[in-house]
Amino acid sequence: MKSMFKIFLSTVLLTFTGTAFAFEVPPNDGYVTDIANVLSPDQESALESDLTAYQNETSNEIAILIVETLEGESIADAAVEIGRKWGVGQADFNNGIMIVIAYADRKLFIATGYGMEGAVPDIVAKGIIDEDITPYFKQGKYFEGISAGISALKKHIGGEYTAERFKKKKSDSSGAAWIFFVCFILLQWLSAIFARTKSWWLGGIVGSVAGIILVMIYSWWISIPILALIGFLLDYAVSQNYKKNRGKASWWAGGGGGRGGSSGGFGGFSGGSFGGGGSGGGW
C-alpha cells in the first residue's frame, strides 16, 4: 500500500511539474548514452556489454546517461524524469536504476526504481557515489569510476554487499566526533577548576581551536562558532561560580557528588530521494 501511494504521489508530481522541466530528455543509445563523449568507444562498448549481460542474467536494468551540463536543472529531477521517459526497468517489477552524470557540472545521481529500494536504499546509493565512484572521478578516471559503481550496485542488489559497510563508517566517525566533543567539555571544566584563571575569554579560544580541529577532520565549519560560544559560556559560568563561592567548586564543576548523564551518538544520512528513491553527489 505504501509503495502504491508513493507511485501515485510521484505520478501526480510529475504531471504537474512536467511542463516546467527545462532539460530536454535525449534518446538513449542503449544502456550507456554518452552525449558528452567522456568515454572512449571501447570503454562505452565494454560497459554496454556488461550491462546487457547483467540484464539477461537478472532482468534488472541499469542505464547510464552522461551529459555535458543540465543547464541548471536539478539532477535529481532530471534523473527520475529520464528514467521514467526511457522506461528503465520492467513495468511489473520497477527494477531499474538510472545513473545520470553531468560532466561539466561535476554532479551525478543514482535514481532507483521502486523495486530496487530494498537492495539499494538511499544510504547505499550515497555511499556508492562517495566511496566507489567519485574517488575515481576526482582523478579524471571516469570509466573506472562508473565500472566501480556498477560493480558495487550489482553486489548490493545480489546481497553480497549490505548497507552496513556504509553505516559502520558513519557510526565510527559520529562516535569519534561525540567523544571529542565530550572531552572538550570536560577539558573546559578541568581547566577552569585547576587553573583558577580570571580571564573567562580563554574558553572561547579553546573552543575555537577545537572547532578548527573538527573542520580539519570532518569539514564541520559550523563547529568553530558553536564551540567558541560554548567555551566562552562554560568558562564564564565556572569563573563566576568560583568567584561567588570564593574558590569552593560546586558539584557540577567536579567538587561534589552527582550523576552525569550519558551522551548518545548521532548519525543519519541525507540524500536527494524522490519517488523511487536515490541519492546524488559531486566531485
Backbone as CSV, one residue per row, in Angstrom:
resi,resn,N_x,N_y,N_z,CA_x,CA_y,CA_z,C_x,C_y,C_z
1,MET,0.835,-1.209,0.000,0.000,0.000,0.000,0.871,1.261,0.000
2,LYS,1.966,1.215,0.797,2.855,2.367,0.867,3.513,2.636,-0.481
3,SER,3.933,1.554,-1.159,4.572,1.708,-2.467,3.588,2.247,-3.490
4,MET,2.343,1.778,-3.422,1.319,2.257,-4.345,1.067,3.746,-4.144
5,PHE,1.062,4.170,-2.863,0.850,5.586,-2.571,1.994,6.431,-3.120
6,LYS,3.235,5.925,-2.980,4.398,6.653,-3.473,4.370,6.762,-4.992
7,ILE,3.951,5.681,-5.640,3.848,5.705,-7.097,2.808,6.729,-7.535
8,PHE,1.656,6.739,-6.830,0.589,7.693,-7.143,1.067,9.124,-6.935
9,LEU,1.736,9.368,-5.796,2.215,10.711,-5.493,3.248,11.169,-6.508
10,SER,4.168,10.263,-6.870,5.194,10.605,-7.860,4.570,10.936,-9.204
11,THR,3.555,10.169,-9.586,2.878,10.404,-10.865,2.199,11.764,-10.879
12,VAL,1.546,12.112,-9.758,0.874,13.406,-9.659,1.880,14.543,-9.763
13,LEU,3.002,14.415,-9.045,4.018,15.454,-9.074,4.611,15.617,-10.464
14,LEU,4.870,14.506,-11.128,5.423,14.573,-12.479,4.433,15.203,-13.448
15,THR,3.159,14.944,-13.215,2.126,15.508,-14.084,2.096,17.021,-13.989
16,PHE,2.208,17.532,-12.732,2.100,18.970,-12.534,3.403,19.709,-12.801
17,THR,4.544,18.992,-12.738,5.827,19.657,-12.927,6.436,19.378,-14.285
18,GLY,5.836,18.500,-15.046,6.424,18.117,-16.327,6.576,19.278,-17.278
19,THR,5.628,20.188,-17.280,5.692,21.308,-18.217,6.797,22.286,-17.861
20,ALA,7.226,22.273,-16.574,8.262,23.204,-16.136,9.654,22.596,-16.256
21,PHE,9.736,21.360,-16.709,11.021,20.685,-16.817,11.776,21.238,-18.019
22,ALA,12.919,21.894,-17.753,13.640,22.604,-18.813,14.562,21.692,-19.613
23,PHE,15.142,20.708,-18.970,16.108,19.851,-19.652,15.407,18.925,-20.643
24,GLU,15.908,18.900,-21.862,15.316,18.047,-22.887,15.895,16.644,-22.782
25,VAL,15.046,15.684,-22.541,15.495,14.298,-22.388,15.941,13.756,-23.742
26,PRO,17.200,13.329,-23.841,17.694,12.826,-25.125,17.275,11.377,-25.350
27,PRO,17.284,10.917,-26.581,17.023,9.493,-26.829,18.209,8.675,-26.340
28,ASN,17.957,7.433,-25.985,19.057,6.604,-25.487,19.688,5.795,-26.612
29,ASP,20.964,5.468,-26.394,21.711,4.661,-27.358,21.841,3.214,-26.891
30,GLY,21.115,2.876,-25.837,21.257,1.562,-25.217,21.354,1.754,-23.721
31,TYR,22.110,0.912,-23.072,22.273,1.058,-21.627,23.220,2.201,-21.287
32,VAL,24.105,2.551,-22.188,25.060,3.638,-21.960,24.908,4.683,-23.065
33,THR,24.573,5.909,-22.659,24.439,7.015,-23.609,25.383,8.127,-23.181
34,ASP,26.443,8.314,-23.937,27.479,9.292,-23.591,27.444,10.459,-24.573
35,ILE,26.621,11.451,-24.269,26.499,12.627,-25.131,27.718,13.532,-25.003
36,ALA,28.348,13.518,-23.819,29.489,14.397,-23.563,30.800,13.835,-24.102
37,ASN,30.765,12.619,-24.636,31.975,11.978,-25.173,33.091,11.878,-24.134
38,VAL,32.702,11.509,-22.940,33.667,11.321,-21.857,34.389,9.982,-22.006
39,LEU,33.678,8.981,-22.478,34.229,7.640,-22.628,34.743,7.417,-24.047
40,SER,35.736,6.572,-24.153,36.206,6.176,-25.480,35.224,5.155,-26.040
41,PRO,35.216,4.931,-27.347,34.310,3.930,-27.928,34.483,2.546,-27.304
42,ASP,35.726,2.165,-27.028,35.973,0.853,-26.421,35.409,0.782,-25.003
43,GLN,35.555,1.870,-24.249,35.044,1.895,-22.877,33.521,1.841,-22.863
44,GLU,32.913,2.605,-23.741,31.449,2.600,-23.822,30.937,1.228,-24.242
45,SER,31.620,0.608,-25.167,31.229,-0.724,-25.629,31.360,-1.758,-24.516
46,ALA,32.419,-1.631,-23.706,32.632,-2.570,-22.600,31.518,-2.451,-21.563
47,LEU,31.139,-1.225,-21.236,30.058,-1.011,-20.275,28.729,-1.506,-20.832
48,GLU,28.501,-1.244,-22.096,27.259,-1.680,-22.741,27.139,-3.202,-22.700
49,SER,28.216,-3.891,-23.004,28.208,-5.358,-22.987,27.976,-5.883,-21.576
50,ASP,28.608,-5.243,-20.607,28.464,-5.662,-19.212,27.020,-5.523,-18.742
51,LEU,26.400,-4.379,-19.028,25.032,-4.135,-18.575,24.016,-4.973,-19.348
52,THR,24.313,-5.253,-20.591,23.436,-6.126,-21.378,23.448,-7.539,-20.809
53,ALA,24.640,-8.036,-20.497,24.766,-9.370,-19.912,24.076,-9.430,-18.549
54,TYR,24.203,-8.357,-17.775,23.571,-8.314,-16.457,22.053,-8.350,-16.576
55,GLN,21.518,-7.632,-17.545,20.072,-7.639,-17.753,19.595,-9.027,-18.179
56,ASN,20.356,-9.678,-19.013,19.986,-11.021,-19.467,20.001,-12.030,-18.321
57,GLU,20.912,-11.836,-17.389,21.045,-12.767,-16.269,20.007,-12.520,-15.177
58,THR,19.673,-11.261,-14.936,18.848,-10.928,-13.767,17.526,-10.248,-14.099
59,SER,17.383,-9.706,-15.274,16.260,-8.874,-15.727,16.337,-7.454,-15.165
60,ASN,17.303,-7.177,-14.286,17.490,-5.818,-13.773,18.142,-4.950,-14.841
61,GLU,17.723,-3.698,-14.905,18.250,-2.791,-15.917,18.932,-1.589,-15.273
62,ILE,20.176,-1.376,-15.638,20.937,-0.213,-15.176,21.279,0.628,-16.398
63,ALA,20.802,1.860,-16.420,21.051,2.757,-17.551,21.924,3.923,-17.116
64,ILE,22.768,4.378,-18.022,23.695,5.470,-17.727,23.571,6.551,-18.801
65,LEU,23.465,7.789,-18.349,23.465,8.929,-19.266,24.540,9.908,-18.815
66,ILE,25.430,10.262,-19.730,26.461,11.258,-19.445,26.208,12.468,-20.339
67,VAL,25.980,13.614,-19.718,25.748,14.850,-20.466,26.803,15.875,-20.069
68,GLU,26.928,16.911,-20.867,27.885,17.973,-20.553,27.374,18.797,-19.374
69,THR,26.114,19.237,-19.450,25.512,20.040,-18.394,24.005,19.841,-18.398
70,LEU,23.403,20.082,-17.261,21.945,20.009,-17.146,21.315,21.396,-17.227
71,GLU,22.134,22.394,-17.540,21.636,23.760,-17.763,20.860,24.290,-16.560
72,GLY,21.366,23.998,-15.377,20.749,24.499,-14.156,19.624,23.651,-13.612
73,GLU,19.245,22.617,-14.321,18.165,21.740,-13.860,18.649,20.881,-12.696
74,SER,17.772,20.600,-11.757,18.106,19.715,-10.642,18.443,18.333,-11.175
75,ILE,19.579,17.796,-10.767,19.983,16.491,-11.277,19.077,15.385,-10.747
76,ALA,18.511,15.582,-9.559,17.573,14.598,-9.013,16.312,14.536,-9.869
77,ASP,15.773,15.711,-10.202,14.586,15.760,-11.055,14.881,15.196,-12.438
78,ALA,16.067,15.533,-12.950,16.439,15.055,-14.280,16.551,13.538,-14.307
79,ALA,17.154,12.965,-13.277,17.358,11.512,-13.246,16.037,10.753,-13.245
80,VAL,15.085,11.193,-12.428,13.812,10.479,-12.372,13.017,10.686,-13.656
81,GLU,13.116,11.880,-14.235,12.399,12.161,-15.482,12.965,11.336,-16.635
82,ILE,14.292,11.253,-16.697,14.935,10.476,-17.761,14.622,8.995,-17.603
83,GLY,14.740,8.498,-16.376,14.438,7.087,-16.137,13.005,6.740,-16.475
84,ARG,12.092,7.670,-16.160,10.676,7.430,-16.454,10.419,7.442,-17.959
85,LYS,10.985,8.437,-18.638,10.740,8.538,-20.080,11.432,7.427,-20.866
86,TRP,12.578,7.007,-20.379,13.265,5.905,-21.045,12.616,4.561,-20.735
87,GLY,11.882,4.501,-19.633,11.252,3.246,-19.240,12.243,2.227,-18.720
88,VAL,13.211,2.681,-17.938,14.241,1.789,-17.402,13.632,0.856,-16.359
89,GLY,13.870,-0.434,-16.503,13.298,-1.418,-15.586,12.017,-2.001,-16.141
90,GLN,11.677,-3.160,-15.653,10.462,-3.827,-16.109,9.240,-3.217,-15.440
91,ALA,8.179,-3.081,-16.190,6.968,-2.439,-15.683,6.387,-3.172,-14.483
92,ASP,6.490,-4.497,-14.479,5.900,-5.281,-13.394,6.730,-5.255,-12.116
93,PHE,8.024,-4.975,-12.252,8.909,-5.056,-11.087,9.582,-3.731,-10.733
94,ASN,9.562,-2.763,-11.633,10.226,-1.467,-11.397,11.671,-1.661,-10.938
95,ASN,12.355,-2.592,-11.598,13.710,-2.961,-11.181,14.782,-2.262,-12.016
96,GLY,14.619,-0.954,-12.166,15.584,-0.187,-12.944,16.376,0.779,-12.087
97,ILE,17.574,1.090,-12.551,18.423,2.092,-11.911,18.911,3.042,-12.994
98,MET,18.746,4.335,-12.739,19.158,5.362,-13.698,20.307,6.166,-13.103
99,ILE,21.442,6.143,-13.783,22.604,6.918,-13.344,22.799,8.081,-14.311
100,VAL,22.723,9.295,-13.792,22.921,10.489,-14.616,24.196,11.191,-14.153
101,ILE,25.068,11.479,-15.102,26.332,12.160,-14.815,26.389,13.446,-15.629
102,ALA,26.502,14.577,-14.939,26.652,15.877,-15.605,28.123,16.266,-15.515
103,TYR,28.837,16.061,-16.594,30.299,16.182,-16.604,30.778,17.582,-16.212
104,ALA,30.316,18.611,-16.902,30.767,19.976,-16.622,30.252,20.482,-15.277
105,ASP,29.079,20.009,-14.880,28.510,20.404,-13.591,29.179,19.680,-12.429
106,ARG,29.904,18.599,-12.738,30.577,17.772,-11.735,29.584,17.216,-10.716
107,LYS,28.481,16.719,-11.232,27.439,16.139,-10.388,26.985,14.806,-10.971
108,LEU,26.504,13.941,-10.099,25.894,12.699,-10.566,24.791,12.291,-9.611
109,PHE,23.910,11.445,-10.109,22.777,10.991,-9.300,22.442,9.554,-9.669
110,ILE,22.162,8.756,-8.640,21.693,7.386,-8.833,20.234,7.348,-8.420
111,ALA,19.348,7.157,-9.379,17.916,7.052,-9.103,17.524,5.582,-9.128
112,THR,16.788,5.160,-8.118,16.395,3.753,-8.014,14.900,3.582,-8.225
113,GLY,14.540,2.563,-8.969,13.133,2.229,-9.148,12.559,1.677,-7.855
114,TYR,11.248,1.636,-7.767,10.593,1.176,-6.541,11.013,-0.234,-6.165
115,GLY,11.222,-1.087,-7.151,11.612,-2.455,-6.870,13.042,-2.599,-6.404
116,MET,13.825,-1.528,-6.486,15.229,-1.561,-6.076,15.468,-0.884,-4.728
117,GLU,14.435,-0.313,-4.146,14.619,0.452,-2.918,15.145,-0.388,-1.762
118,GLY,14.722,-1.654,-1.698,15.179,-2.504,-0.608,16.648,-2.844,-0.716
119,ALA,17.107,-3.153,-1.919,18.505,-3.533,-2.132,19.429,-2.328,-2.207
120,VAL,18.910,-1.217,-2.735,19.725,-0.007,-2.882,18.982,1.174,-2.262
121,PRO,18.909,1.226,-0.927,18.282,2.379,-0.280,19.161,3.614,-0.460
122,ASP,18.656,4.736,-0.014,19.375,5.992,-0.219,20.779,5.978,0.367
123,ILE,20.938,5.374,1.546,22.250,5.343,2.190,23.251,4.586,1.339
124,VAL,22.791,3.554,0.641,23.673,2.768,-0.230,24.006,3.554,-1.495
125,ALA,22.997,4.180,-2.092,23.243,4.990,-3.290,24.252,6.098,-2.993
126,LYS,24.082,6.747,-1.849,25.008,7.811,-1.447,26.397,7.252,-1.187
127,GLY,26.459,6.112,-0.513,27.749,5.507,-0.215,28.498,5.082,-1.464
128,ILE,27.779,4.523,-2.422,28.410,4.106,-3.680,28.982,5.315,-4.417
129,ILE,28.238,6.408,-4.413,28.726,7.626,-5.066,29.985,8.152,-4.374
130,ASP,29.916,8.270,-3.059,31.012,8.883,-2.309,32.256,8.007,-2.211
131,GLU,32.061,6.704,-2.102,33.201,5.832,-1.822,33.652,4.975,-3.002
132,ASP,32.763,4.691,-3.923,33.127,3.824,-5.041,33.346,4.583,-6.350
133,ILE,32.591,5.657,-6.551,32.635,6.348,-7.844,33.490,7.612,-7.831
134,THR,33.153,8.561,-6.968,33.811,9.873,-7.041,35.310,9.865,-6.754
135,PRO,35.841,8.938,-5.951,37.306,8.924,-5.814,38.014,8.771,-7.162
136,TYR,37.429,7.996,-8.063,37.985,7.861,-9.415,37.718,9.112,-10.251
137,PHE,36.509,9.652,-10.116,36.149,10.844,-10.890,37.087,12.014,-10.571
138,LYS,37.476,12.135,-9.317,38.368,13.226,-8.920,39.731,13.118,-9.594
139,GLN,40.072,11.908,-10.018,41.339,11.684,-10.717,41.172,11.720,-12.237
140,GLY,39.950,11.997,-12.683,39.685,12.021,-14.113,39.494,10.644,-14.717
141,LYS,39.329,9.632,-13.864,39.159,8.250,-14.337,37.669,7.899,-14.337
142,TYR,36.977,8.358,-15.360,35.523,8.210,-15.394,35.087,6.777,-15.699
143,PHE,35.772,6.125,-16.582,35.433,4.734,-16.889,35.609,3.855,-15.657
144,GLU,36.721,4.043,-14.956,36.973,3.253,-13.749,35.934,3.537,-12.664
145,GLY,35.549,4.811,-12.520,34.552,5.162,-11.517,33.191,4.573,-11.822
146,ILE,32.784,4.651,-13.082,31.496,4.076,-13.481,31.514,2.562,-13.306
147,SER,32.615,1.933,-13.687,32.736,0.477,-13.546,32.659,0.061,-12.082
148,ALA,33.335,0.827,-11.210,33.302,0.525,-9.779,31.893,0.695,-9.223
149,GLY,31.191,1.733,-9.691,29.822,1.956,-9.239,28.887,0.846,-9.680
150,ILE,29.022,0.406,-10.918,28.187,-0.688,-11.426,28.461,-1.971,-10.655
151,SER,29.740,-2.246,-10.408,30.106,-3.444,-9.656,29.503,-3.423,-8.254
152,ALA,29.568,-2.260,-7.590,29.004,-2.133,-6.246,27.486,-2.296,-6.264
153,LEU,26.830,-1.715,-7.263,25.377,-1.857,-7.385,24.988,-3.320,-7.544
154,LYS,25.704,-4.032,-8.381,25.414,-5.454,-8.592,25.541,-6.241,-7.291
155,LYS,26.586,-5.949,-6.537,26.824,-6.689,-5.298,25.785,-6.357,-4.233
156,HIS,25.331,-5.123,-4.198,24.273,-4.759,-3.244,22.949,-5.399,-3.648
157,ILE,22.645,-5.364,-4.928,21.401,-5.972,-5.408,21.421,-7.477,-5.192
158,GLY,22.580,-8.090,-5.398,22.713,-9.536,-5.234,22.855,-9.994,-3.800
159,GLY,23.021,-9.051,-2.871,23.115,-9.410,-1.460,24.524,-9.638,-0.953
160,GLU,25.520,-9.537,-1.822,26.906,-9.727,-1.390,27.362,-8.574,-0.500
161,TYR,26.926,-7.371,-0.822,27.182,-6.191,-0.002,25.885,-5.796,0.698
162,THR,26.009,-5.192,1.876,24.850,-4.657,2.589,25.123,-3.201,2.957
163,ALA,24.100,-2.549,3.455,24.240,-1.143,3.840,25.159,-0.966,5.036
164,GLU,25.458,-2.041,5.745,26.291,-1.950,6.936,27.680,-1.402,6.628
165,ARG,28.168,-1.617,5.420,29.521,-1.139,5.114,29.592,0.385,5.109
166,PHE,28.462,1.029,4.920,28.422,2.482,4.996,27.985,2.953,6.381
167,LYS,27.061,2.231,7.003,26.586,2.617,8.331,27.703,2.579,9.353
168,LYS,28.573,1.577,9.258,29.651,1.420,10.224,30.597,2.608,10.180
169,LYS,30.962,3.034,8.976,31.875,4.151,8.840,31.250,5.432,9.355
170,LYS,29.945,5.598,9.081,29.258,6.789,9.576,29.186,6.761,11.086
171,SER,28.897,5.586,11.647,28.798,5.442,13.091,30.134,5.713,13.750
172,ASP,31.223,5.204,13.149,32.550,5.400,13.709,32.911,6.878,13.747
173,SER,32.667,7.584,12.644,33.018,8.998,12.584,32.149,9.812,13.530
174,SER,30.860,9.457,13.637,29.964,10.171,14.542,30.383,9.942,15.983
175,GLY,30.733,8.696,16.309,31.165,8.376,17.665,32.428,9.123,18.029
176,ALA,33.365,9.208,17.092,34.608,9.926,17.349,34.338,11.403,17.588
177,ALA,33.398,11.961,16.832,33.063,13.376,16.995,32.469,13.640,18.368
178,TRP,31.591,12.747,18.821,30.982,12.925,20.134,32.011,12.771,21.248
179,ILE,32.932,11.831,21.091,33.984,11.653,22.087,34.820,12.925,22.187
180,PHE,35.159,13.486,21.021,35.942,14.718,21.004,35.174,15.846,21.690
181,PHE,33.877,15.931,21.399,33.048,16.991,21.964,32.974,16.876,23.485
182,VAL,32.734,15.657,23.989,32.635,15.434,25.433,33.965,15.737,26.110
183,CYS,35.064,15.305,25.481,36.390,15.576,26.045,36.653,17.079,26.114
184,PHE,36.160,17.799,25.100,36.331,19.251,25.099,35.600,19.885,26.284
185,ILE,34.380,19.432,26.545,33.601,19.959,27.670,34.320,19.683,28.987
186,LEU,34.780,18.452,29.155,35.486,18.082,30.385,36.759,18.904,30.550
187,LEU,37.451,19.119,29.439,38.683,19.903,29.492,38.400,21.330,29.936
188,GLN,37.283,21.885,29.471,36.915,23.241,29.874,36.691,23.317,31.385
189,TRP,35.960,22.347,31.906,35.682,22.345,33.340,36.965,22.196,34.153
190,LEU,37.791,21.244,33.735,39.020,20.987,34.478,39.954,22.192,34.434
191,SER,40.038,22.817,33.255,40.928,23.976,33.139,40.443,25.125,34.018
192,ALA,39.120,25.277,34.124,38.567,26.343,34.959,38.772,26.049,36.440
193,ILE,38.710,24.764,36.790,38.833,24.373,38.193,40.264,24.504,38.681
194,PHE,41.187,23.980,37.899,42.567,23.899,38.363,43.389,25.144,38.036
195,ALA,43.103,25.781,36.929,43.891,26.958,36.568,43.470,28.183,37.374
196,ARG,42.213,28.243,37.785,41.675,29.378,38.546,41.933,30.706,37.831
197,THR,41.827,30.675,36.498,42.086,31.888,35.740,40.918,32.853,35.858
198,LYS,41.218,34.128,35.832,40.170,35.142,35.896,39.699,35.558,34.500
199,SER,40.410,35.143,33.492,40.064,35.533,32.118,39.144,34.494,31.496
200,TRP,37.826,34.752,31.556,36.868,33.774,31.054,36.860,33.678,29.536
201,TRP,37.489,34.647,28.838,37.549,34.598,27.377,38.438,33.469,26.869
202,LEU,39.284,32.917,27.769,40.182,31.839,27.353,39.409,30.620,26.847
203,GLY,38.220,30.399,27.417,37.409,29.261,26.979,36.984,29.385,25.532
204,GLY,36.730,30.623,25.108,36.357,30.828,23.714,37.484,30.480,22.763
205,ILE,38.705,30.805,23.185,39.857,30.469,22.347,40.023,28.961,22.250
206,VAL,39.879,28.286,23.397,39.975,26.825,23.400,38.895,26.222,22.508
207,GLY,37.681,26.773,22.598,36.587,26.278,21.765,36.853,26.484,20.286
208,SER,37.414,27.640,19.946,37.715,27.910,18.539,38.752,26.941,17.996
209,VAL,39.772,26.667,18.820,40.805,25.714,18.402,40.195,24.334,18.191
210,ALA,39.306,23.936,19.116,38.643,22.639,18.970,37.802,22.601,17.702
211,GLY,37.139,23.718,17.398,36.337,23.782,16.174,37.190,23.660,14.927
212,ILE,38.360,24.301,14.945,39.266,24.212,13.794,39.717,22.776,13.578
213,ILE,39.972,22.059,14.683,40.365,20.651,14.578,39.250,19.843,13.936
214,LEU,38.000,20.098,14.326,36.868,19.387,13.733,36.724,19.718,12.250
215,VAL,37.021,20.951,11.881,36.960,21.322,10.466,37.976,20.522,9.665
216,MET,39.185,20.383,10.219,40.236,19.649,9.513,39.909,18.170,9.388
217,ILE,39.211,17.626,10.415,38.906,16.192,10.407,37.621,15.900,9.643
218,TYR,36.551,16.668,9.929,35.233,16.347,9.383,34.649,17.434,8.481
219,SER,35.367,18.544,8.274,34.874,19.673,7.463,33.620,20.294,8.065
220,TRP,33.520,20.307,9.392,32.360,20.893,10.078,32.671,22.356,10.395
221,TRP,32.468,23.260,9.445,32.775,24.673,9.652,31.921,25.285,10.753
222,ILE,30.702,24.804,10.875,29.796,25.366,11.883,30.293,25.101,13.295
223,SER,31.197,24.125,13.452,31.678,23.771,14.784,32.527,24.881,15.400
224,ILE,33.166,25.733,14.567,34.029,26.784,15.112,33.233,27.792,15.944
225,PRO,32.198,28.455,15.384,31.450,29.411,16.217,30.689,28.743,17.357
226,ILE,30.194,27.512,17.124,29.433,26.826,18.174,30.321,26.504,19.364
227,LEU,31.476,25.878,19.096,32.369,25.500,20.191,33.002,26.726,20.843
228,ALA,33.240,27.779,20.064,33.774,29.011,20.646,32.771,29.597,21.641
229,LEU,31.490,29.644,21.253,30.451,30.164,22.135,30.310,29.311,23.385
230,ILE,30.315,27.985,23.195,30.222,27.082,24.347,31.401,27.305,25.285
231,GLY,32.592,27.486,24.691,33.782,27.721,25.510,33.667,28.987,26.332
232,PHE,33.209,30.079,25.704,33.002,31.336,26.420,32.035,31.152,27.586
233,LEU,30.890,30.549,27.301,29.836,30.410,28.306,30.271,29.526,29.466
234,LEU,30.905,28.399,29.148,31.339,27.492,30.215,32.412,28.135,31.088
235,ASP,33.401,28.754,30.438,34.476,29.387,31.201,33.925,30.521,32.061
236,TYR,32.999,31.296,31.481,32.402,32.403,32.229,31.593,31.896,33.416
237,ALA,30.779,30.850,33.171,29.935,30.305,34.236,30.769,29.745,35.371
238,VAL,31.799,28.987,35.028,32.634,28.390,36.071,33.410,29.457,36.821
239,SER,33.923,30.467,36.080,34.677,31.545,36.716,33.800,32.333,37.680
240,GLN,32.565,32.660,37.251,31.643,33.390,38.119,31.274,32.567,39.344
241,ASN,31.079,31.287,39.125,30.745,30.401,40.236,31.906,30.325,41.226
242,TYR,33.114,30.321,40.691,34.306,30.255,41.539,34.432,31.515,42.383
243,LYS,34.201,32.702,41.755,34.286,33.965,42.482,33.222,34.042,43.574
244,LYS,32.023,33.598,43.231,30.899,33.679,44.166,31.132,32.830,45.400
245,ASN,31.698,31.654,45.194,31.914,30.727,46.304,33.331,30.802,46.863
246,ARG,34.108,31.796,46.387,35.462,32.027,46.860,36.306,30.766,46.813
247,GLY,36.294,30.168,45.682,37.179,29.027,45.478,36.557,27.694,45.768
248,LYS,35.324,27.643,46.257,34.660,26.375,46.527,33.911,25.933,45.279
249,ALA,34.412,24.898,44.680,33.795,24.435,43.437,32.466,23.765,43.712
250,SER,31.486,24.028,42.867,30.182,23.389,43.022,30.225,21.972,42.499
251,TRP,29.178,21.178,42.778,29.167,19.777,42.379,29.224,19.608,40.873
252,TRP,28.603,20.551,40.123,28.587,20.377,38.674,29.926,20.727,38.041
253,ALA,30.835,21.351,38.835,32.179,21.632,38.350,33.179,20.625,38.883
254,GLY,32.686,19.566,39.458,33.574,18.483,39.866,33.867,18.454,41.343
255,GLY,33.265,19.341,42.152,33.618,19.403,43.559,32.759,18.565,44.455
256,GLY,31.676,17.989,43.988,30.812,17.239,44.865,30.274,16.019,44.198
257,GLY,29.307,15.374,44.858,28.724,14.177,44.284,27.759,14.534,43.184
258,GLY,27.298,13.548,42.457,26.355,13.790,41.384,26.496,12.754,40.306
259,ARG,25.443,12.575,39.532,25.434,11.584,38.496,25.407,12.245,37.149
260,GLY,26.349,11.937,36.295,26.389,12.528,34.967,25.552,11.739,33.993
261,GLY,24.944,12.434,33.055,24.165,11.753,32.027,25.058,11.186,30.944
262,SER,24.521,10.251,30.201,25.289,9.643,29.117,25.091,10.438,27.837
263,SER,26.050,10.342,26.941,25.969,11.059,25.667,25.728,10.078,24.540
264,GLY,24.641,10.252,23.820,24.320,9.332,22.740,24.897,9.793,21.422
265,GLY,25.123,8.846,20.544,25.655,9.179,19.237,24.576,9.755,18.338
266,PHE,25.011,10.252,17.291,24.046,10.742,16.320,24.511,10.292,14.954
267,GLY,23.659,10.294,14.015,24.032,9.814,12.689,22.911,10.044,11.700
268,GLY,22.992,9.416,10.724,21.996,9.564,9.675,22.612,10.144,8.418
269,PHE,21.964,9.857,7.421,22.403,10.309,6.112,21.324,11.158,5.451
270,SER,21.792,12.252,4.597,20.852,12.999,3.779,21.089,12.619,2.325
271,GLY,20.063,12.690,1.515,20.185,12.415,0.096,19.018,13.015,-0.647
272,GLY,19.097,13.118,-1.987,18.021,13.676,-2.784,17.045,12.616,-3.208
273,SER,16.408,11.970,-2.204,15.467,10.910,-2.540,14.212,11.490,-3.170
274,PHE,13.635,10.792,-4.075,12.431,11.270,-4.763,11.739,10.064,-5.357
275,GLY,10.450,10.064,-5.319,9.702,8.979,-5.937,10.237,7.630,-5.552
276,GLY,10.959,7.001,-6.466,11.505,5.676,-6.228,12.764,5.655,-5.407
277,GLY,13.282,6.794,-4.981,14.465,6.816,-4.144,15.724,7.137,-4.919
278,GLY,16.789,7.385,-4.205,18.062,7.662,-4.838,18.861,8.690,-4.083
279,SER,20.047,8.997,-4.590,20.901,9.975,-3.937,21.904,10.533,-4.939
280,GLY,22.442,11.696,-4.627,23.378,12.340,-5.530,24.642,12.782,-4.841
281,GLY,25.560,13.312,-5.619,26.820,13.792,-5.080,27.603,14.531,-6.146
282,GLY,28.803,14.948,-5.785,29.644,15.665,-6.730,31.102,15.315,-6.525
283,TRP,31.960,15.879,-7.350,33.391,15.601,-7.212,34.212,16.830,-7.613
